[in-house]
Amino acid sequence: MFFESLLVNLAVLGILILALIFDYITKFFSYWYVRHVPYKTPVPFFGSDYHRVLGIRSTTEEVNALYTKYPESKYVGSIKSRIPDLIVKDPDTVKRILSTDFANFHSRGVCLDKSQDVCLRDNLFYADGEKWSLLRTGYESLLSITHCELENLSDCLPGTSCDANVQEILSKVLDKVFEDLLLGADGGSVVKDLRSIAQRRTFIQRFKTYLRNISPSLYVMLGFATFFGEPYLKTENILKKSVLMSKIRNLGTVYQLGIKEKNKKSTEVEFAFSILASFITEGYLPCLNALTAFLYELALNPKVQEKSRNSVSKNNREEYLDFAIKEVLRMYPPYSIISRLCTKTHHPEGGLLIDRNVTINVPVEALHRDEANYVTADVFNPDRFLEDGGASKHCYSYLPFGAGPRKCIGEQLALNIIKKVTKCILNKYTLHPCAKTPSKLKMVDHNFGRVVDRDIWLRFETRD
């Protein structure tokens, strides 16, 4: 029906267009209401994600806030922009998502494996489907022949008692560890340079991280690259002669994975560089932050420090030290949230129906700090793992390395590095708080992980 007045017709057309846009934007706003799942009230254009989009809260803070707001519920719903999003609090449901029904939740849903940036495109963390299976096979082959001897670490430590920046000391140690592990004697300063780049939190890096979290597909479409970008000539030359390249060639990994294409400049060096970048972002930095948190807690808990130092080897394990490491990873997990995309409608018997393309968030940090799962959850207490009933009541409420087929394949290597570096430091020093030591250790989001927010200073007192 048309009106004689052009202005009236334009006004009606404008109202219809606005109505259609509003309907499109708000289509799923009642999604969780009709399913009787508690949820955060959405608003147009932002959904219920407005605190995160506007930078008022980080992703972890937003998820943790929703987790604690509904203590009796197994699930909490939200709307990201206009798409339904679910936080799963129930460990039994977490088990189904990560393990039992993995076929329905195998994808992370971040879409970054389509990037032109080799550091994203060939990163196991972002890959899905067949590419993930092939990459995982290649990484497992590499890790199976990668042995971390960790010799002469004491040479990287100060020789006298002093107040020192924990991250600076640990960085010197881990630079050596990862250079020996991946590059060999001729590694130069490549690991140090890449680690320094990865640690930068400039405005540009924060914006790119923000965009990557909010809209990964837009991040890829705009052609943004990671902070590493392409390898420099110096890095290329070192990689060609590196331990890592030697292992790749011996395994034939590039050819097995089908990554080297005939008509495209995709080389062994680029693949080696993507693996090196992955070791820095998913290996080095998590180890650095876990060790920083561990030394901080040991300094504040002298009894735990002494028991860890004197931990007795039993069945090839430093039993108490292992429990102390387990406790620090409970309190300060390297990744606070595990995300999965539902790829096929899922309706377990007696459980919630989850539609295709709904993103599932497993709130690792919130599960670890939940009093329902751990007694005195905010207290650093490795003894909980020695006492009956002191540890978690459900194995899927302890997930520092994830669980199921996509569990971190570097878990044993990371634990080995953390343990040996800690033993080396405890054998040489007694740790104490100093005037610059903060009263509380704060973690913040950085890329998809968690990092210590500030420099941590402790007193390193040499032992006789």
C-alpha angles and dihedrals in degrees: 000000000000132000126219094239116080091208092054091050091050091047092051091046091049091050091050092049091049090048091052092047091048091049091050093048096045098037094114099033092109093042096109095035094064090047092053092239116142110243145172112261110254128219127205117279093006104050109199090317096085096114090056097040091051091048094243091123134019120238091260093048091050094050093044091050092053091044093056095039093070106037096167098049126092091208138031122197132209139167118236104205092314104328123097116250127188133206112204116209100167113095092209090056090045088055091052093049098046100034124359098046097024092138089071094046106035095120126082088203096219096121092210094126087078092064122118087226108099091211089063100030095056097034113121090211093064101033124106139189121000093349090058091050092051094045092048090052090051094047092047090052091051094047092048090064096036113100124181110211096172098200127173094011090147089071088069093055128086114266097218139044113278148141104262144177104254095208092052092052094045092046091057090051096045093045087061094043095053095040090055090043099049112013110025130213094327094054094114113185098321096116092046092049094048092044090052091050092048091051095054114113101187122156091259092051091047091050092050091047090048092051092045090054096043099040117005092174091056090047090056094042091054089052096238116170132207121261088266098056111167124349116265119237090254090053092047092054092049092046092052089060097035132119088240093056091047090055093047091052093046091051095040086224098159092054094043090054094047090232096129106079124196099227100036133072095248109138141178088252092057091048091048089049091053090052091047090051090050091052089053098046100033098029116023099040096046089049091048093052094042091051092046091052091045096052090045092054092044090053090051093045108048094175091055089046092054094046090049091049092050095040109148119229111242126172090348091308133108088224104197093035089053090052091048090052089047090053095050090051088051093054097037109027114185090231119035097193134035113202128200133177118223103233096181131029107271125200114163118192108276092001138104119284108241116196126218115276094022110135116229120208120199105200099215098175093046092049090050092050097043114117087212088066102033132028111237088001095183093056121092101234120151088179088077088078090055096049126079109252092004096105128060120315090217128036091222092063089070109067113146090140097030122240142251128030092332094051113135108278091203094062097111094044091050093048090048092052094046092048097047095044091049092049091050091052095043091049090055103034146033109220124222136170115256136196092279096049111116119233090231134029111231123199124198136188117267117174103319095328141067125254136182107267100221144013112288118214124196137169111254107199115187116235123229 
